[in-house]
Amino acid sequence: MNFKVEEKDKFLIVRCISDKLDALVSPELKTLFLHHSNKGVVDFIVDLSKVKYCDSSGLSALLVGNRIINEKEGSLNLFGLNPMVEKIISISQLDTVFNIHDIEENTLKKLL
């Protein structure tokens, strides 16, 4: 298991415990988005603070999650991006798609 899931009252926190968000890890993340959104969760927080590397399949998993969540009128919030992950998101121009926060507390303030 590459993720730790914390269920809160109105949202779900998904903590990536792997240092890579790549083709080996991303299917599990997609499954988490689909499973929990089908259970009624609409707001997700994804903690990427341990992720040092993200490839196109990792970005794809986040985009799939974003699409699933947007269809349910929820929000996908990311925080803890290290410089390399932030750079690939920025180069891909996905920083305009995702709700990105610097720290967990700021993310929680937005949802509470």
C-alpha positions, -999 to 999 in steps of 0.1 A, spaced: 0 0 0 14 34 -11 -12 56 5 -26 62 40 -62 73 40 -77 95 68 -115 99 67 -127 132 82 -162 145 86 -165 162 52 -134 152 34 -107 126 29 -70 130 33 -49 108 11 -12 107 22 13 94 -3 38 73 17 59 65 -14 86 88 -26 74 82 -62 41 89 -79 47 69 -110 32 40 -131 36 16 -103 17 38 -78 -8 58 -98 -33 30 -104 -38 27 -66 -44 65 -64 -70 63 -92 -87 35 -74 -88 55 -41 -104 85 -59 -130 63 -76 -138 41 -45 -142 70 -20 -161 93 -44 -186 64 -50 -190 63 -12 -200 99 -12 -168 117 -5 -165 149 -26 -136 168 -11 -101 153 -12 -68 165 2 -37 148 -12 -5 151 8 24 149 -16 51 160 10 70 126 7 69 125 -31 102 134 -47 94 121 -82 62 123 -103 59 112 -139 31 115 -165 12 86 -151 12 103 -116 -1 135 -132 -27 114 -150 -39 99 -118 -43 133 -103 -61 145 -134 -85 115 -133 -91 122 -96 -98 158 -104 -123 149 -132 -141 124 -109 -143 149 -81 -154 178 -103 -182 156 -117 -195 153 -81 -190 191 -76 -162 185 -51 -126 197 -48 -92 181 -51 -66 199 -30 -29 192 -31 -2 203 -6 34 195 2 48 197 -33 85 195 -33 103 216 -59 106 188 -86 70 179 -83 59 215 -84 81 221 -115 65 192 -135 30 204 -125 39 239 -135 56 229 -168 24 209 -176 4 240 -168 -16 219 -143 -10 245 -116 -41 263 -130 -61 231 -128 -53 219 -93 -60 236 -60 -24 238 -46 -16 248 -11 18 251 7 9 234 40 -18 212 54 -32 238 77 -39 262 48 -56 234 29 -78 225 59 -88 262 64 -101 263 28 -123 233 34 -136 240 69 
